[in-house]
Amino acid sequence: MEDLLLTEEQARKTLKLGRSKLWELMMRSEIPSIKVGKCRRIPAEALRRWVEKQMEEQGAA
């Protein structure tokens, strides 16, 4: 079974983004995140949807 929630570091590595860029996307609600205790977690499905949206907006196939 794949992970449903990713740490910020896992999400950064998956998307190949820097820490500040990921935080920017999360704070603008482009990539949703949830708080679990004091930690932020990013749903894996949210990353997939974000990438698909970027591909649609940029005309990539």
Order of alpha helices (4+ residues) and beta strands (2+ residues): beta-alpha-alpha-beta-beta-alpha
